[in-house]
Amino acid sequence: MAINTHTAEVKDKAAETLGKAQEGINTALQKGKEVAGAAYETAKAAAETVGHAADSATQSVGKGVKLMGESVRDMGPQSGMLGSATEGVASTLESTGHYLEEKGLSGVAGDFTDLIRRNPMASVLIGVGIGFLLARATRS
């Protein structure tokens, strides 16, 4: 009878210890989920901040390019063949600046992605060509 009582006490202690271990594991898992969630939110906020900063910088560059186009138009020759070339360069700079201001970096990246999807072979060939030129430029 003493053995059965002792066995029952050991079983009770084992069950109690197992219960405490499960509670500890559940608490640790919950804490881990909370930490992971907080880390995710922090990373998401940082990515959004960087994205907004990049868009803002792109828009500033666009404004600068647009102003440069206006300066080229104002300072360049107004007539003749050089006048036509100046007008073409100024118009291109202004439209590029306007595009950058309107679209921002995310819009430019989206347009670039669409262009690659529409022309996959040309994109691959251009990539290979750029890689070849970079390899030639970096070789001693």
C-alpha positions as CSV (number, residue, x, y, z in Angstrom):
1,M,0.0,0.0,0.0
2,A,2.9,2.4,0.8
3,I,4.3,1.7,-2.7
4,N,0.9,2.6,-4.3
5,T,0.7,5.8,-2.2
6,H,4.3,6.7,-3.1
7,T,3.6,6.0,-6.8
8,A,0.5,8.2,-6.7
9,E,2.5,11.0,-5.1
10,V,5.2,10.7,-7.8
11,K,2.6,10.7,-10.5
12,D,0.9,13.8,-9.0
13,K,4.3,15.6,-8.8
14,A,5.1,14.6,-12.4
15,A,1.7,15.9,-13.6
16,E,2.2,19.1,-11.6
17,T,5.7,19.6,-13.0
18,L,4.5,18.9,-16.6
19,G,1.6,21.4,-16.1
20,K,4.1,24.1,-15.0
21,A,6.4,23.3,-17.9
22,Q,3.5,23.6,-20.4
23,E,2.5,27.0,-18.8
24,G,6.1,28.2,-19.1
25,I,6.3,27.1,-22.8
26,N,3.0,28.8,-23.5
27,T,4.2,32.0,-21.8
28,A,7.4,31.9,-23.8
29,L,5.6,31.3,-27.1
30,Q,3.3,34.2,-26.4
31,K,6.2,36.5,-25.5
32,G,7.9,35.4,-28.7
33,K,4.8,36.2,-30.8
34,E,4.6,39.7,-29.1
35,V,8.3,40.4,-29.8
36,A,8.0,39.2,-33.4
37,G,4.9,41.4,-34.0
38,A,6.7,44.4,-32.5
39,A,9.7,43.8,-34.7
40,Y,7.5,43.4,-37.8
41,E,5.7,46.7,-37.1
42,T,9.0,48.5,-36.5
43,A,10.5,47.2,-39.7
44,K,7.3,48.1,-41.6
45,A,7.4,51.7,-40.2
46,A,11.1,52.0,-41.1
47,A,10.5,50.8,-44.7
48,E,7.6,53.3,-45.1
49,T,9.8,56.1,-43.8
50,V,12.6,55.2,-46.3
51,G,10.1,54.9,-49.1
52,H,8.6,58.3,-48.4
53,A,12.1,59.8,-48.2
54,A,13.1,58.2,-51.5
55,D,9.9,59.5,-53.2
56,S,10.6,63.0,-51.8
57,A,14.2,63.0,-53.0
58,T,13.1,61.8,-56.4
59,Q,10.6,64.7,-56.6
60,S,13.3,67.1,-55.6
61,V,15.5,65.8,-58.3
62,G,12.6,66.2,-60.7
63,K,12.1,69.8,-59.8
64,G,15.9,70.4,-60.2
65,V,15.9,68.8,-63.7
66,K,12.8,70.8,-64.7
67,L,14.5,74.1,-63.6
68,M,17.7,73.1,-65.5
69,G,15.6,72.7,-68.6
70,E,14.1,76.1,-68.1
71,S,17.7,77.5,-67.6
72,V,18.9,75.9,-70.8
73,R,16.0,77.4,-72.7
74,D,16.6,80.9,-71.3
75,M,20.4,80.8,-71.7
76,G,20.7,79.0,-75.1
77,P,20.5,80.4,-78.5
78,Q,16.9,81.1,-79.7
79,S,17.2,80.7,-83.4
80,G,18.8,78.6,-86.1
81,M,20.0,75.0,-85.8
82,L,21.5,75.6,-82.3
83,G,18.2,77.1,-81.2
84,S,16.3,74.0,-82.3
85,A,18.7,71.8,-80.5
86,T,18.5,73.9,-77.4
87,E,14.7,73.8,-77.5
88,G,14.8,70.0,-77.8
89,V,17.1,69.6,-74.9
90,A,15.1,72.0,-72.8
91,S,11.8,70.3,-73.6
92,T,13.3,66.9,-72.8
93,L,14.7,68.1,-69.5
94,E,11.4,69.8,-68.5
95,S,9.3,66.7,-69.4
96,T,11.7,64.4,-67.5
97,G,11.6,66.7,-64.5
98,H,7.8,66.9,-64.6
99,Y,7.6,63.0,-64.9
100,L,9.9,62.6,-61.8
101,E,7.9,65.1,-59.8
102,E,4.6,63.5,-60.6
103,K,5.5,59.8,-60.4
104,G,8.2,59.7,-57.6
105,L,10.5,56.7,-57.2
106,S,7.7,54.2,-56.7
107,G,6.0,55.3,-59.9
108,V,9.2,55.2,-61.9
109,A,10.0,51.7,-60.5
110,G,6.5,50.5,-61.5
111,D,6.8,51.9,-65.0
112,F,10.2,50.3,-65.4
113,T,8.8,47.0,-64.2
114,D,6.0,47.3,-66.8
115,L,8.5,48.1,-69.5
116,I,10.5,44.9,-68.7
117,R,7.4,42.8,-68.7
118,R,6.4,44.1,-72.1
119,N,9.9,43.6,-73.6
120,P,11.5,40.7,-71.8
121,M,14.0,39.7,-74.6
122,A,15.2,43.3,-75.1
123,S,15.6,43.7,-71.3
124,V,17.7,40.5,-71.1
125,L,19.9,41.6,-74.0
126,I,20.3,45.1,-72.5
127,G,21.2,43.5,-69.1
128,V,23.8,41.3,-70.8
129,G,25.3,44.3,-72.6
130,I,25.5,46.4,-69.5
131,G,27.1,43.4,-67.6
132,F,29.7,43.0,-70.4
133,L,30.5,46.7,-70.4
134,L,30.9,46.7,-66.6
135,A,33.1,43.6,-66.8
136,R,35.3,45.3,-69.4
137,A,35.5,48.5,-67.4
138,T,36.5,46.8,-64.1
139,R,39.1,44.4,-65.7
140,S,42.7,45.5,-65.2
